[in-house]
Amino acid sequence: IQVILKTTTENVTKLIARVTELHPYEVPEIIAIEISAGLPAYLAWIDFSTI
């Protein structure tokens, strides 16, 4: 199962730590892809919707 989680740069470290804590694999595949551009309204939604 592939899961895509969206967050801000500021929250990546916390997200990685939490996924690692919960994931059953010893070394889960966790990667971060930086957004270089996007629909401004969508990027604002990400900022608004993430903790």
Helices and strands as residue ranges (DSSP letters): G 9-11, H 12-22, H 40-49
